[in-house]
């Protein structure tokens, strides 16, 4: 069960999307060049179908306010993957 205030939930959304991406690509959403490079780079995701990629990219938004709640991300992924 997830609990917390919206900023913490946005972090949970990002973390879950990053783990999903790691499972598919064997590395996280950003290259491991260093913290400044990671902060400046938003790499396109390959290895996922377009619908799943769009959901994951939205969950990885650098702006926590733009991330969908984790429950919505989960619902979108479940619906998309059932097709």
TORFITOR-64840 format. One line per field, with one value per residue: residue number from 1; residue in three letters; z, y, x of N, C-alpha, C, O, CB in turn. Coordinates in Angstrom, 3 decimals. Glycine has a CB too. Layout:
# TORFITOR-64840
n [NUM / ...]
res [ALA / ...]
n_z [Z / ...]
n_y [Y / ...]
n_x [X / ...]
ca_z [Z / ...]
ca_y [Y / ...]
ca_x [X / ...]
c_z [Z / ...]
c_y [Y / ...]
c_x [X / ...]
o_z [Z / ...]
o_y [Y / ...]
o_x [X / ...]
cb_z [Z / ...]
cb_y [Y / ...]
cb_x [X / ...]
END
This chain:
# TORFITOR-64840
n [1 / 2 / 3 / 4 / 5 / 6 / 7 / 8 / 9 / 10 / 11 / 12 / 13 / 14 / 15 / 16 / 17 / 18 / 19 / 20 / 21 / 22 / 23 / 24 / 25 / 26 / 27 / 28 / 29 / 30 / 31 / 32 / 33 / 34 / 35 / 36 / 37 / 38 / 39 / 40 / 41 / 42 / 43 / 44 / 45 / 46 / 47 / 48 / 49 / 50 / 51 / 52 / 53 / 54 / 55 / 56 / 57 / 58 / 59 / 60 / 61 / 62 / 63 / 64 / 65 / 66 / 67 / 68 / 69 / 70 / 71 / 72 / 73 / 74 / 75 / 76 / 77 / 78 / 79 / 80 / 81 / 82 / 83]
res [UNK / UNK / UNK / UNK / UNK / UNK / UNK / UNK / UNK / UNK / UNK / UNK / UNK / UNK / UNK / UNK / UNK / UNK / UNK / UNK / UNK / UNK / UNK / UNK / UNK / UNK / UNK / UNK / UNK / UNK / UNK / UNK / UNK / UNK / UNK / UNK / UNK / UNK / UNK / UNK / UNK / UNK / UNK / UNK / UNK / UNK / UNK / UNK / UNK / UNK / UNK / UNK / UNK / UNK / UNK / UNK / UNK / UNK / UNK / UNK / UNK / UNK / UNK / UNK / UNK / UNK / UNK / UNK / UNK / UNK / UNK / UNK / UNK / UNK / UNK / UNK / UNK / UNK / UNK / UNK / UNK / UNK / UNK]
n_z [0.000 / -0.821 / 0.724 / 1.746 / 1.135 / -1.772 / -3.115 / -2.311 / -3.354 / -6.049 / -6.288 / -5.813 / -8.073 / -10.105 / -9.318 / -9.580 / -12.346 / -13.243 / -12.319 / -13.803 / -16.349 / -16.073 / -15.859 / -18.456 / -20.123 / -18.901 / -17.797 / -16.128 / -16.528 / -17.328 / -18.673 / -16.930 / -16.557 / -14.760 / -12.071 / -12.975 / -15.738 / -15.837 / -14.776 / -16.805 / -19.038 / -20.871 / -21.817 / -24.683 / -24.632 / -25.624 / -26.799 / -25.769 / -26.465 / -28.283 / -26.818 / -24.150 / -23.755 / -23.813 / -21.480 / -19.505 / -19.959 / -19.218 / -16.511 / -15.747 / -15.797 / -15.364 / -13.833 / -10.944 / -10.593 / -12.986 / -13.243 / -13.465 / -10.971 / -9.205 / -9.128 / -11.397 / -13.400 / -13.084 / -13.748 / -16.435 / -17.562 / -17.061 / -18.588 / -21.154 / -21.563 / -21.616 / -24.094]
n_y [-1.169 / 2.190 / 5.195 / 8.595 / 12.025 / 14.015 / 14.855 / 12.798 / 10.582 / 11.116 / 10.649 / 7.909 / 7.043 / 7.736 / 6.109 / 3.486 / 3.424 / 3.698 / 1.298 / -0.560 / 0.132 / -0.536 / -3.317 / -3.966 / -2.814 / -3.184 / -1.119 / 2.032 / 4.980 / 6.984 / 7.598 / 6.655 / 8.834 / 10.882 / 13.027 / 15.682 / 15.403 / 13.546 / 15.051 / 16.889 / 15.455 / 13.728 / 10.882 / 9.197 / 6.441 / 3.188 / -0.108 / -0.674 / -1.008 / 1.516 / 2.509 / 1.632 / 2.807 / 5.558 / 5.764 / 5.079 / 7.076 / 9.356 / 8.858 / 9.159 / 11.829 / 14.770 / 16.764 / 16.548 / 17.266 / 16.756 / 14.062 / 11.217 / 9.897 / 6.955 / 4.865 / 5.369 / 5.088 / 2.382 / 1.296 / 2.133 / 0.755 / -1.932 / -2.100 / -1.514 / -3.574 / -5.806 / -5.868]
n_x [0.840 / 0.536 / 1.432 / 1.404 / 2.347 / 1.465 / 4.011 / 5.768 / 4.489 / 4.797 / 7.498 / 7.506 / 6.135 / 7.970 / 10.123 / 9.066 / 8.602 / 11.229 / 12.357 / 10.846 / 11.738 / 14.446 / 14.231 / 13.502 / 15.492 / 17.931 / 19.317 / 18.964 / 16.799 / 18.512 / 21.775 / 24.778 / 26.631 / 27.225 / 26.093 / 25.443 / 25.231 / 23.171 / 21.069 / 20.735 / 19.966 / 17.469 / 16.718 / 15.424 / 13.204 / 13.802 / 12.940 / 10.488 / 7.002 / 5.124 / 2.828 / 3.257 / 5.743 / 5.052 / 3.517 / 5.414 / 7.348 / 5.878 / 5.601 / 8.203 / 8.700 / 10.646 / 9.530 / 7.824 / 5.148 / 3.956 / 3.762 / 1.708 / -0.529 / 0.506 / -1.375 / -2.895 / -0.975 / -0.435 / -2.978 / -3.193 / -1.009 / -1.767 / -4.140 / -3.151 / -1.269 / -2.871 / -4.016]
ca_z [0.000 / -0.878 / 1.566 / 1.754 / 0.518 / -3.229 / -3.603 / -2.090 / -4.315 / -7.342 / -6.235 / -5.959 / -9.482 / -10.846 / -8.948 / -10.199 / -13.789 / -13.443 / -12.134 / -14.987 / -17.449 / -15.834 / -16.178 / -19.912 / -20.823 / -18.107 / -17.210 / -15.761 / -17.546 / -17.715 / -18.663 / -15.651 / -16.758 / -13.559 / -11.664 / -13.807 / -17.035 / -15.633 / -14.601 / -18.058 / -20.145 / -20.764 / -22.925 / -25.228 / -24.228 / -26.685 / -26.269 / -25.308 / -27.458 / -28.184 / -25.761 / -22.858 / -23.689 / -23.456 / -20.067 / -18.698 / -20.098 / -18.410 / -15.113 / -15.513 / -16.008 / -14.386 / -12.990 / -10.194 / -10.743 / -14.274 / -13.192 / -13.084 / -9.751 / -9.454 / -9.401 / -12.802 / -14.211 / -13.002 / -14.524 / -17.855 / -17.969 / -17.094 / -19.736 / -22.381 / -21.704 / -21.872 / -25.510]
ca_y [0.000 / 3.434 / 6.263 / 9.745 / 13.239 / 13.970 / 14.825 / 11.483 / 9.672 / 11.375 / 9.933 / 6.484 / 6.841 / 7.766 / 4.927 / 2.288 / 3.494 / 3.449 / -0.141 / -1.216 / 0.388 / -1.338 / -4.710 / -4.120 / -2.370 / -3.504 / 0.105 / 2.978 / 5.926 / 7.915 / 7.043 / 6.890 / 9.684 / 11.670 / 13.696 / 16.841 / 14.904 / 12.925 / 16.124 / 17.627 / 14.567 / 12.979 / 9.948 / 8.503 / 5.043 / 2.213 / -1.448 / -0.802 / -0.605 / 2.945 / 2.828 / 1.446 / 3.836 / 6.835 / 5.703 / 5.111 / 8.414 / 10.315 / 8.575 / 9.589 / 13.273 / 15.441 / 17.605 / 15.662 / 17.678 / 16.255 / 12.603 / 10.689 / 9.084 / 5.580 / 4.029 / 5.597 / 4.455 / 0.936 / 0.989 / 2.291 / -0.357 / -3.168 / -2.028 / -1.565 / -4.875 / -6.836 / -5.818]
ca_x [0.000 / 1.281 / 0.918 / 2.290 / 1.836 / 1.672 / 5.404 / 6.362 / 3.876 / 5.440 / 8.782 / 7.201 / 5.799 / 9.233 / 10.910 / 8.475 / 8.864 / 12.659 / 12.573 / 10.285 / 12.661 / 15.647 / 13.914 / 13.436 / 16.704 / 19.119 / 19.870 / 17.925 / 16.351 / 19.565 / 23.134 / 25.451 / 27.806 / 27.440 / 24.858 / 25.113 / 24.779 / 21.860 / 20.089 / 20.555 / 19.609 / 16.210 / 16.911 / 14.260 / 13.152 / 13.583 / 12.728 / 9.109 / 6.018 / 4.813 / 1.864 / 3.930 / 6.783 / 4.435 / 3.130 / 6.639 / 7.948 / 5.128 / 5.917 / 9.588 / 8.812 / 11.504 / 8.672 / 6.928 / 3.743 / 3.459 / 3.656 / 0.397 / -0.479 / 0.939 / -2.552 / -3.280 / 0.072 / -0.689 / -4.181 / -2.867 / -0.143 / -2.553 / -5.045 / -2.356 / -0.612 / -3.892 / -4.411]
c_z [0.000 / 0.016 / 1.513 / 1.114 / -0.971 / -3.692 / -3.413 / -3.046 / -5.698 / -7.399 / -6.408 / -7.410 / -10.315 / -10.580 / -9.591 / -11.701 / -14.086 / -13.286 / -13.328 / -16.175 / -17.292 / -16.196 / -17.681 / -20.566 / -20.130 / -17.716 / -16.980 / -16.861 / -18.060 / -17.760 / -17.359 / -15.823 / -15.497 / -13.261 / -12.537 / -15.172 / -16.929 / -15.519 / -15.907 / -19.192 / -19.863 / -21.971 / -23.376 / -24.863 / -25.453 / -26.042 / -25.699 / -26.457 / -27.250 / -27.041 / -24.381 / -22.685 / -23.256 / -21.985 / -19.181 / -18.770 / -19.255 / -16.926 / -14.747 / -15.706 / -14.947 / -13.417 / -12.254 / -10.359 / -12.030 / -14.303 / -12.772 / -11.759 / -10.099 / -9.769 / -10.858 / -13.727 / -14.238 / -13.866 / -16.030 / -18.362 / -18.063 / -18.314 / -21.039 / -22.606 / -21.941 / -23.341 / -26.339]
c_y [1.229 / 4.459 / 7.405 / 10.941 / 13.203 / 14.023 / 13.463 / 10.460 / 9.879 / 10.681 / 8.438 / 6.158 / 6.781 / 6.495 / 3.659 / 2.270 / 3.203 / 1.962 / -0.919 / -1.062 / -0.436 / -2.808 / -4.963 / -3.864 / -2.736 / -2.271 / 1.071 / 3.972 / 6.861 / 7.199 / 7.440 / 7.717 / 10.453 / 12.473 / 14.893 / 16.416 / 14.271 / 13.996 / 16.829 / 16.768 / 13.826 / 12.061 / 9.327 / 7.028 / 4.175 / 0.850 / -1.679 / -0.443 / 0.853 / 3.298 / 2.714 / 2.508 / 5.173 / 6.877 / 5.831 / 6.488 / 9.438 / 10.106 / 9.013 / 11.091 / 13.902 / 16.321 / 16.709 / 16.010 / 17.146 / 14.736 / 12.195 / 9.941 / 7.626 / 4.656 / 4.173 / 4.951 / 2.945 / 0.551 / 1.090 / 1.138 / -1.666 / -3.203 / -2.198 / -2.948 / -6.015 / -6.913 / -6.771]
c_x [0.884 / 0.625 / 1.903 / 1.633 / 2.141 / 3.127 / 6.071 / 5.773 / 4.463 / 6.793 / 8.572 / 6.869 / 7.066 / 10.032 / 10.374 / 8.720 / 10.334 / 12.983 / 12.032 / 11.223 / 13.940 / 15.405 / 13.913 / 14.784 / 18.001 / 19.924 / 18.726 / 17.601 / 17.436 / 20.904 / 23.836 / 26.716 / 28.170 / 26.188 / 24.479 / 24.600 / 23.395 / 20.783 / 19.776 / 20.000 / 18.304 / 16.156 / 15.593 / 14.337 / 12.921 / 13.368 / 11.342 / 8.187 / 5.639 / 3.860 / 2.509 / 5.006 / 6.186 / 4.038 / 4.362 / 7.293 / 7.201 / 5.410 / 7.327 / 9.774 / 9.716 / 10.708 / 7.676 / 5.452 / 3.129 / 3.317 / 2.250 / 0.535 / -0.175 / -0.238 / -2.992 / -2.253 / -0.158 / -1.885 / -3.910 / -2.003 / -0.923 / -3.468 / -4.281 / -1.767 / -1.600 / -4.273 / -3.612]
o_z [0.738 / 0.057 / 1.264 / 0.618 / -1.398 / -4.612 / -4.261 / -3.504 / -6.452 / -8.451 / -7.072 / -7.920 / -11.140 / -11.508 / -10.094 / -12.269 / -15.071 / -14.038 / -13.813 / -16.913 / -18.272 / -16.772 / -18.131 / -21.464 / -20.724 / -17.343 / -17.569 / -17.992 / -19.121 / -16.968 / -16.763 / -15.296 / -15.219 / -14.116 / -12.809 / -15.699 / -17.813 / -16.101 / -16.096 / -20.220 / -18.748 / -23.017 / -22.552 / -24.797 / -26.218 / -24.844 / -25.198 / -27.328 / -26.152 / -26.359 / -23.538 / -21.593 / -22.409 / -21.321 / -18.218 / -17.752 / -18.639 / -16.163 / -13.570 / -15.771 / -13.761 / -12.306 / -12.882 / -10.273 / -12.152 / -15.276 / -11.840 / -11.457 / -11.161 / -10.597 / -11.479 / -14.727 / -15.292 / -14.630 / -16.803 / -19.450 / -19.022 / -18.995 / -21.925 / -23.734 / -22.418 / -23.787 / -27.551]
o_y [1.299 / 4.571 / 7.207 / 10.871 / 12.431 / 13.280 / 13.027 / 9.562 / 8.917 / 10.178 / 7.770 / 5.114 / 5.882 / 5.879 / 2.843 / 1.218 / 2.534 / 1.424 / -1.840 / -2.015 / -0.972 / -3.461 / -6.048 / -4.604 / -2.607 / -2.382 / 0.938 / 3.830 / 7.465 / 6.288 / 8.464 / 7.352 / 10.641 / 12.588 / 15.096 / 16.996 / 14.436 / 13.863 / 17.317 / 17.312 / 13.357 / 12.420 / 8.974 / 6.450 / 4.386 / 0.691 / -2.765 / 0.345 / 1.380 / 4.300 / 3.593 / 3.052 / 5.854 / 7.901 / 6.598 / 7.012 / 10.302 / 11.071 / 9.219 / 11.567 / 13.605 / 16.591 / 16.163 / 15.128 / 17.090 / 14.180 / 12.760 / 9.409 / 7.136 / 3.754 / 3.198 / 4.334 / 2.314 / -0.412 / 0.236 / 0.610 / -2.422 / -4.224 / -2.937 / -3.442 / -7.080 / -7.931 / -6.856]
o_x [1.866 / -0.601 / 3.092 / 0.509 / 2.999 / 3.471 / 6.851 / 6.480 / 4.614 / 7.188 / 9.365 / 7.275 / 7.227 / 10.555 / 11.147 / 9.013 / 10.648 / 13.796 / 12.689 / 11.469 / 14.456 / 16.275 / 14.281 / 15.187 / 19.071 / 21.092 / 17.653 / 18.066 / 17.283 / 21.145 / 23.503 / 27.766 / 29.354 / 25.310 / 23.296 / 23.651 / 22.555 / 19.706 / 18.662 / 19.597 / 18.073 / 15.614 / 14.750 / 15.422 / 11.980 / 13.600 / 11.050 / 8.555 / 5.813 / 4.074 / 2.332 / 5.170 / 6.765 / 4.202 / 4.362 / 7.744 / 7.825 / 5.453 / 7.625 / 10.907 / 9.574 / 11.164 / 6.769 / 4.598 / 1.906 / 2.809 / 1.678 / 1.604 / -0.560 / -0.105 / -3.416 / -2.620 / -0.082 / -1.817 / -4.345 / -2.232 / -0.766 / -3.557 / -4.710 / -1.768 / -1.207 / -4.802 / -3.815]
cb_z [1.204 / -2.315 / 3.029 / 1.046 / 1.179 / -3.849 / -2.888 / -0.642 / -4.349 / -7.582 / -4.906 / -5.041 / -9.993 / -10.461 / -7.439 / -9.915 / -14.345 / -12.450 / -10.832 / -15.325 / -17.525 / -14.359 / -15.593 / -20.496 / -21.001 / -18.870 / -18.127 / -14.534 / -17.005 / -16.745 / -19.902 / -14.983 / -17.899 / -13.714 / -10.246 / -13.970 / -17.593 / -14.369 / -13.587 / -18.486 / -20.407 / -20.701 / -22.523 / -26.767 / -23.176 / -27.688 / -25.223 / -24.068 / -27.388 / -29.476 / -25.851 / -22.752 / -25.053 / -24.330 / -19.760 / -19.171 / -21.574 / -18.688 / -14.829 / -16.442 / -15.982 / -15.106 / -13.845 / -8.735 / -10.716 / -15.389 / -12.220 / -14.198 / -8.970 / -8.248 / -8.454 / -13.108 / -13.652 / -11.537 / -14.129 / -18.089 / -16.984 / -15.811 / -19.741 / -22.332 / -20.472 / -21.040 / -26.061]
cb_y [-0.001 / 3.954 / 5.785 / 9.426 / 14.500 / 15.096 / 15.888 / 11.033 / 9.866 / 12.896 / 10.212 / 6.079 / 7.961 / 9.010 / 4.763 / 2.223 / 4.882 / 4.279 / -0.629 / -0.635 / 1.883 / -1.218 / -5.087 / -3.176 / -0.902 / -4.453 / 0.743 / 3.715 / 6.735 / 9.106 / 7.541 / 5.566 / 10.657 / 12.596 / 14.145 / 17.745 / 13.888 / 12.034 / 17.132 / 18.222 / 13.563 / 13.939 / 8.852 / 8.683 / 4.810 / 2.181 / -1.726 / 0.103 / -1.503 / 3.413 / 1.900 / 0.023 / 3.983 / 7.092 / 4.384 / 4.026 / 8.854 / 10.192 / 7.095 / 8.840 / 13.934 / 16.284 / 18.688 / 15.701 / 19.198 / 16.693 / 12.011 / 9.750 / 9.185 / 5.049 / 4.405 / 7.125 / 4.788 / 0.507 / 1.937 / 3.623 / -0.513 / -3.309 / -0.699 / -0.530 / -5.170 / -6.561 / -4.424]
cb_x [-0.955 / 1.377 / 0.688 / 3.582 / 2.446 / 0.947 / 6.224 / 6.153 / 2.361 / 5.605 / 9.506 / 6.031 / 4.874 / 10.062 / 10.932 / 6.965 / 8.474 / 13.492 / 11.904 / 8.899 / 12.999 / 16.087 / 12.562 / 12.395 / 16.660 / 20.003 / 20.970 / 18.328 / 15.237 / 19.625 / 23.949 / 25.789 / 27.561 / 28.663 / 24.984 / 26.331 / 25.779 / 21.866 / 20.591 / 21.868 / 20.736 / 14.941 / 17.887 / 14.172 / 12.044 / 14.782 / 13.731 / 8.836 / 4.770 / 4.221 / 0.641 / 4.549 / 7.489 / 3.212 / 2.381 / 7.631 / 7.954 / 3.621 / 5.751 / 10.527 / 7.417 / 12.545 / 7.924 / 7.284 / 3.631 / 4.384 / 4.700 / -0.180 / -1.817 / 1.701 / -3.716 / -3.402 / 1.496 / -0.932 / -5.326 / -2.149 / 1.021 / -3.383 / -5.804 / -1.241 / 0.209 / -5.138 / -4.256]
END
